[in-house]
């Protein structure tokens, strides 16, 4: 069973906007690359399993837990 992760985009004012929910990290990678190509910006992945934010796939090993 796949788990859901949410994709957010950082807005110019610093706020976060929810973009979509996807099934698992593999799908998140695909969608993130697509989003960055179509609408460049700073995107974040929220992983519900860890309650943490993955800031980008370039630095995928950095997970911030709140």
N, CA, C and O atoms as CSV, one atom per row, in Angstrom:
chain,resi,resn,atom,element,x,y,z
A,1,UNK,N,N,0.833,-1.187,0.000
A,1,UNK,CA,C,0.000,0.000,0.000
A,1,UNK,C,C,0.877,1.251,0.000
A,1,UNK,O,O,1.792,1.380,0.814
A,2,UNK,N,N,0.590,2.160,-0.913
A,2,UNK,CA,C,1.358,3.397,-0.973
A,2,UNK,C,C,0.808,4.395,0.030
A,2,UNK,O,O,-0.358,4.333,0.421
A,3,UNK,N,N,1.653,5.297,0.430
A,3,UNK,CA,C,1.270,6.338,1.370
A,3,UNK,C,C,1.213,7.665,0.620
A,3,UNK,O,O,1.849,7.825,-0.421
A,4,UNK,N,N,0.465,8.592,1.142
A,4,UNK,CA,C,0.307,9.902,0.522
A,4,UNK,C,C,1.378,10.865,1.021
A,4,UNK,O,O,1.756,10.854,2.192
A,5,UNK,N,N,1.851,11.692,0.106
A,5,UNK,CA,C,2.689,12.834,0.464
A,5,UNK,C,C,2.068,14.052,-0.205
A,5,UNK,O,O,1.423,13.934,-1.248
A,6,UNK,N,N,2.260,15.210,0.388
A,6,UNK,CA,C,1.715,16.445,-0.149
A,6,UNK,C,C,2.833,17.298,-0.720
A,6,UNK,O,O,3.940,17.343,-0.183
A,7,UNK,N,N,2.524,17.973,-1.814
A,7,UNK,CA,C,3.464,18.893,-2.444
A,7,UNK,C,C,2.977,20.309,-2.180
A,7,UNK,O,O,1.808,20.628,-2.399
A,8,UNK,N,N,3.886,21.152,-1.707
A,8,UNK,CA,C,3.606,22.560,-1.453
A,8,UNK,C,C,4.579,23.427,-2.253
A,8,UNK,O,O,5.681,22.994,-2.592
A,9,UNK,N,N,4.155,24.651,-2.545
A,9,UNK,CA,C,5.033,25.621,-3.203
A,9,UNK,C,C,5.170,26.827,-2.294
A,9,UNK,O,O,4.198,27.304,-1.710
A,10,UNK,N,N,6.421,27.316,-2.187
A,10,UNK,CA,C,6.660,28.521,-1.407
A,10,UNK,C,C,6.316,29.727,-2.275
A,10,UNK,O,O,6.824,29.867,-3.387
A,11,UNK,N,N,5.452,30.590,-1.761
A,11,UNK,CA,C,5.024,31.780,-2.477
A,11,UNK,C,C,5.996,32.937,-2.233
A,11,UNK,O,O,6.778,32.896,-1.283
A,12,UNK,N,N,5.953,33.958,-3.076
A,12,UNK,CA,C,6.870,35.099,-2.915
A,12,UNK,C,C,6.802,35.764,-1.539
A,12,UNK,O,O,7.799,36.314,-1.073
A,13,UNK,N,N,5.645,35.721,-0.888
A,13,UNK,CA,C,5.515,36.341,0.435
A,13,UNK,C,C,5.965,35.416,1.569
A,13,UNK,O,O,5.856,35.769,2.744
A,14,UNK,N,N,6.471,34.230,1.213
A,14,UNK,CA,C,6.968,33.289,2.208
A,14,UNK,C,C,5.939,32.270,2.678
A,14,UNK,O,O,6.292,31.312,3.366
A,15,UNK,N,N,4.682,32.460,2.320
A,15,UNK,CA,C,3.632,31.519,2.684
A,15,UNK,C,C,3.759,30.257,1.838
A,15,UNK,O,O,4.394,30.260,0.784
A,16,UNK,N,N,3.148,29.187,2.316
A,16,UNK,CA,C,3.152,27.926,1.588
A,16,UNK,C,C,1.775,27.684,0.987
A,16,UNK,O,O,0.757,27.918,1.639
A,17,UNK,N,N,1.745,27.214,-0.256
A,17,UNK,CA,C,0.482,26.894,-0.927
A,17,UNK,C,C,0.478,25.404,-1.252
A,17,UNK,O,O,1.417,24.893,-1.862
A,18,UNK,N,N,-0.581,24.712,-0.843
A,18,UNK,CA,C,-0.721,23.302,-1.162
A,18,UNK,C,C,-0.948,23.168,-2.657
A,18,UNK,O,O,-1.750,23.899,-3.237
A,19,UNK,N,N,-0.235,22.223,-3.286
A,19,UNK,CA,C,-0.362,22.009,-4.729
A,19,UNK,C,C,-1.168,20.755,-5.007
A,19,UNK,O,O,-2.170,20.799,-5.719
A,20,UNK,N,N,-0.730,19.632,-4.443
A,20,UNK,CA,C,-1.460,18.373,-4.640
A,20,UNK,C,C,-0.935,17.303,-3.700
A,20,UNK,O,O,0.125,17.445,-3.090
A,21,UNK,N,N,-1.703,16.231,-3.601
A,21,UNK,CA,C,-1.330,15.056,-2.839
A,21,UNK,C,C,-1.073,13.936,-3.842
A,21,UNK,O,O,-1.826,13.772,-4.802
A,22,UNK,N,N,-0.013,13.168,-3.619
A,22,UNK,CA,C,0.344,12.090,-4.543
A,22,UNK,C,C,0.647,10.818,-3.760
A,22,UNK,O,O,0.851,10.854,-2.547
A,23,UNK,N,N,0.674,9.698,-4.471
A,23,UNK,CA,C,0.941,8.396,-3.860
A,23,UNK,C,C,2.436,8.105,-3.803
A,23,UNK,O,O,3.024,7.675,-4.795
A,24,UNK,N,N,3.042,8.334,-2.663
A,24,UNK,CA,C,4.417,7.943,-2.420
A,24,UNK,C,C,5.477,8.863,-3.008
A,24,UNK,O,O,5.193,9.771,-3.789
A,25,UNK,N,N,6.710,8.587,-2.600
A,25,UNK,CA,C,7.837,9.433,-2.984
A,25,UNK,C,C,8.206,9.297,-4.461
A,25,UNK,O,O,8.648,10.269,-5.073
A,26,UNK,N,N,8.036,8.123,-5.035
A,26,UNK,CA,C,8.353,7.975,-6.462
A,26,UNK,C,C,7.473,8.886,-7.306
A,26,UNK,O,O,7.967,9.577,-8.197
A,27,UNK,N,N,6.185,8.891,-7.032
A,27,UNK,CA,C,5.272,9.764,-7.758
A,27,UNK,C,C,5.551,11.233,-7.439
A,27,UNK,O,O,5.426,12.093,-8.311
A,28,UNK,N,N,5.929,11.520,-6.196
A,28,UNK,CA,C,6.272,12.899,-5.824
A,28,UNK,C,C,7.463,13.397,-6.633
A,28,UNK,O,O,7.481,14.548,-7.070
A,29,UNK,N,N,8.455,12.537,-6.834
A,29,UNK,CA,C,9.626,12.923,-7.651
A,29,UNK,C,C,9.208,13.308,-9.067
A,29,UNK,O,O,9.646,14.326,-9.602
A,30,UNK,N,N,8.355,12.478,-9.665
A,30,UNK,CA,C,7.877,12.733,-11.028
A,30,UNK,C,C,7.108,14.047,-11.077
A,30,UNK,O,O,7.356,14.886,-11.943
A,31,UNK,N,N,6.183,14.222,-10.157
A,31,UNK,CA,C,5.357,15.423,-10.149
A,31,UNK,C,C,6.171,16.673,-9.849
A,31,UNK,O,O,5.927,17.731,-10.430
A,32,UNK,N,N,7.130,16.554,-8.952
A,32,UNK,CA,C,7.956,17.709,-8.602
A,32,UNK,C,C,8.769,18.179,-9.805
A,32,UNK,O,O,8.848,19.380,-10.065
A,33,UNK,N,N,9.362,17.264,-10.529
A,33,UNK,CA,C,10.125,17.639,-11.727
A,33,UNK,C,C,9.215,18.305,-12.755
A,33,UNK,O,O,9.590,19.291,-13.389
A,34,UNK,N,N,8.027,17.757,-12.908
A,34,UNK,CA,C,7.057,18.327,-13.842
A,34,UNK,C,C,6.654,19.742,-13.423
A,34,UNK,O,O,6.633,20.658,-14.244
A,35,UNK,N,N,6.340,19.907,-12.153
A,35,UNK,CA,C,5.946,21.218,-11.646
A,35,UNK,C,C,7.068,22.248,-11.793
A,35,UNK,O,O,6.825,23.384,-12.198
A,36,UNK,N,N,8.291,21.846,-11.464
A,36,UNK,CA,C,9.422,22.771,-11.560
A,36,UNK,C,C,9.694,23.175,-13.004
A,36,UNK,O,O,10.164,24.283,-13.263
A,37,UNK,N,N,9.401,22.286,-13.935
A,37,UNK,CA,C,9.576,22.609,-15.354
A,37,UNK,C,C,8.492,23.579,-15.825
A,37,UNK,O,O,8.778,24.554,-16.520
A,38,UNK,N,N,7.246,23.302,-15.440
A,38,UNK,CA,C,6.107,24.113,-15.881
A,38,UNK,C,C,6.070,25.470,-15.173
A,38,UNK,O,O,5.843,26.502,-15.804
A,39,UNK,N,N,6.293,25.456,-13.876
A,39,UNK,CA,C,6.181,26.668,-13.063
A,39,UNK,C,C,7.331,26.691,-12.051
A,39,UNK,O,O,7.149,26.294,-10.900
A,40,UNK,N,N,8.517,27.155,-12.474
A,40,UNK,CA,C,9.684,27.133,-11.587
A,40,UNK,C,C,9.408,27.815,-10.248
A,40,UNK,O,O,8.645,28.776,-10.157
A,41,UNK,N,N,10.043,27.294,-9.241
A,41,UNK,CA,C,9.888,27.851,-7.906
A,41,UNK,C,C,10.433,26.883,-6.884
A,41,UNK,O,O,11.068,25.884,-7.222
A,42,UNK,N,N,10.178,27.191,-5.641
A,42,UNK,CA,C,10.655,26.362,-4.538
A,42,UNK,C,C,9.504,25.489,-4.049
A,42,UNK,O,O,8.506,25.990,-3.532
A,43,UNK,N,N,9.657,24.187,-4.220
A,43,UNK,CA,C,8.628,23.231,-3.831
A,43,UNK,C,C,9.120,22.403,-2.647
A,43,UNK,O,O,10.321,22.204,-2.461
A,44,UNK,N,N,8.170,21.929,-1.858
A,44,UNK,CA,C,8.463,21.120,-0.689
A,44,UNK,C,C,7.548,19.909,-0.671
A,44,UNK,O,O,6.421,19.958,-1.163
A,45,UNK,N,N,8.039,18.839,-0.109
A,45,UNK,CA,C,7.265,17.619,0.064
A,45,UNK,C,C,7.030,17.424,1.557
A,45,UNK,O,O,7.970,17.481,2.350
A,46,UNK,N,N,5.786,17.196,1.937
A,46,UNK,CA,C,5.459,16.884,3.316
A,46,UNK,C,C,5.159,15.401,3.401
A,46,UNK,O,O,4.227,14.909,2.765
A,47,UNK,N,N,5.949,14.693,4.187
A,47,UNK,CA,C,5.804,13.249,4.357
A,47,UNK,C,C,5.072,12.969,5.658
A,47,UNK,O,O,5.615,13.196,6.739
A,48,UNK,N,N,3.847,12.480,5.561
A,48,UNK,CA,C,3.010,12.240,6.731
A,48,UNK,C,C,3.560,11.145,7.639
A,48,UNK,O,O,3.275,11.136,8.836
A,49,UNK,N,N,4.349,10.220,7.081
A,49,UNK,CA,C,4.889,9.136,7.910
A,49,UNK,C,C,5.824,9.671,8.972
A,49,UNK,O,O,5.861,9.156,10.089
A,50,UNK,N,N,6.587,10.711,8.630
A,50,UNK,CA,C,7.575,11.275,9.547
A,50,UNK,C,C,7.138,12.597,10.138
A,50,UNK,O,O,7.752,13.094,11.082
A,51,UNK,N,N,6.070,13.176,9.581
A,51,UNK,CA,C,5.656,14.498,10.029
A,51,UNK,C,C,6.705,15.528,9.682
A,51,UNK,O,O,6.899,16.505,10.406
A,52,UNK,N,N,7.392,15.300,8.551
A,52,UNK,CA,C,8.494,16.180,8.193
A,52,UNK,C,C,8.407,16.704,6.783
A,52,UNK,O,O,7.666,16.190,5.944
A,53,UNK,N,N,9.181,17.738,6.545
A,53,UNK,CA,C,9.231,18.386,5.238
A,53,UNK,C,C,10.567,18.066,4.583
A,53,UNK,O,O,11.625,18.196,5.198
A,54,UNK,N,N,10.499,17.648,3.335
A,54,UNK,CA,C,11.700,17.433,2.538
A,54,UNK,C,C,11.795,18.641,1.620
A,54,UNK,O,O,10.960,18.792,0.727
A,55,UNK,N,N,12.791,19.511,1.811
A,55,UNK,CA,C,12.832,20.776,1.086
A,55,UNK,C,C,13.008,20.648,-0.412
A,55,UNK,O,O,12.424,21.433,-1.160
A,56,UNK,N,N,13.779,19.702,-0.871
A,56,UNK,CA,C,13.920,19.501,-2.313
A,56,UNK,C,C,14.545,18.140,-2.527
A,56,UNK,O,O,15.143,17.571,-1.614
A,57,UNK,N,N,14.408,17.622,-3.729
A,57,UNK,CA,C,14.991,16.312,-3.997
A,57,UNK,C,C,16.485,16.406,-4.237
A,57,UNK,O,O,17.172,15.385,-4.220
A,58,UNK,N,N,17.003,17.594,-4.458
A,58,UNK,CA,C,18.447,17.757,-4.581
A,58,UNK,C,C,19.096,17.484,-3.220
A,58,UNK,O,O,20.228,17.005,-3.147
A,59,UNK,N,N,18.366,17.795,-2.145
A,59,UNK,CA,C,18.863,17.567,-0.786
A,59,UNK,C,C,17.927,16.616,-0.055
A,59,UNK,O,O,17.560,16.855,1.095
A,60,UNK,N,N,17.548,15.552,-0.720
A,60,UNK,CA,C,16.537,14.636,-0.224
A,60,UNK,C,C,16.877,14.046,1.149
A,60,UNK,O,O,15.972,13.656,1.888
A,61,UNK,N,N,18.148,13.976,1.497
A,61,UNK,CA,C,18.497,13.381,2.779
A,61,UNK,C,C,18.211,14.328,3.941
A,61,UNK,O,O,18.238,13.901,5.095
A,62,UNK,N,N,17.937,15.596,3.664
A,62,UNK,CA,C,17.633,16.564,4.725
A,62,UNK,C,C,16.137,16.576,4.980
A,62,UNK,O,O,15.365,17.060,4.153
A,63,UNK,N,N,15.731,16.049,6.113
A,63,UNK,CA,C,14.320,16.049,6.485
A,63,UNK,C,C,14.174,16.853,7.759
A,63,UNK,O,O,14.835,16.569,8.758
A,64,UNK,N,N,13.311,17.854,7.730
A,64,UNK,CA,C,13.070,18.680,8.899
A,64,UNK,C,C,11.770,18.232,9.546
A,64,UNK,O,O,10.717,18.233,8.909
A,65,UNK,N,N,11.847,17.856,10.796
A,65,UNK,CA,C,10.677,17.392,11.530
A,65,UNK,C,C,10.254,18.491,12.493
A,65,UNK,O,O,11.076,19.094,13.183
A,66,UNK,N,N,8.945,18.733,12.519
A,66,UNK,CA,C,8.449,19.758,13.455
A,66,UNK,C,C,7.588,19.144,14.530
A,66,UNK,O,O,7.088,19.856,15.401
